[in-house]
Amino acid sequence: MVEYLIIDGYNIINTWGMLESNDKHSFESARDALIDIMHNYKGYTGYRITIVFDAYQTESKKRTIETNRNITVVYTKKNESADVYIERFVNDVMEKSPKNTRVWVATSDHLQQTITSSKGALIVSAMELKADVERATNDRTKRFQPNDDTPNHVFERLSGDAIDKLKQLAKEIEK
């Protein structure tokens, strides 16, 4: 099954409190941070992730779609909201292959949740996504931390017979 996660970028950034101020640099930093977080999350979940950022009130007449660290990042064009793009995305994906595809929409916008769920998407709120990202990060950290019982040297992991054979081989090489 193919699973997509499409994210209302600024909705998540604002809900998670990622903005330090309303200046341009802060928005860029928050976008980059969200992309980094989702890149790590993608490695854990395997989702095909798309983050959509509004360019609704800009002068850009062209939509920009780029790939950043295996994440699709969309900047909508002038007079196009992220909501409209997300609705169209869900509709297109669900029409093409509804049986072997699952689309998750991450937003806390209730109207957006209602519209996209009526098209077949599954909904995850901003805070639910944050909790799942944190859970995935903790699971990954635990998995890669060696426990105290884990041998740290090659010889500690080998059987006595294997150690004897290696010692014998080392002696033969020295001759």
Number of C-alpha atoms within 10 A of each C-alpha: 7 12 15 19 22 24 26 25 24 21 20 23 17 12 15 14 10 17 18 11 9 8 9 9 12 14 17 12 14 20 21 13 14 18 22 15 15 23 18 16 20 19 12 14 13 14 20 15 23 25 24 23 22 23 21 16 12 12 10 14 13 12 13 13 14 12 10 12 13 15 18 16 22 20 22 25 21 16 15 18 18 25 22 13 19 21 18 14 16 23 18 13 17 18 12 10 11 14 10 10 14 19 26 20 25 25 25 18 14 11 11 20 20 12 15 23 17 11 17 17 25 16 22 18 19 23 15 14 18 17 12 14 19 14 13 18 16 11 12 15 11 11 10 8 9 11 9 7 6 10 12 10 8 8 12 11 12 12 9 11 9 12 15 12 11 13 12 11 11 11 10 9 8 6 5
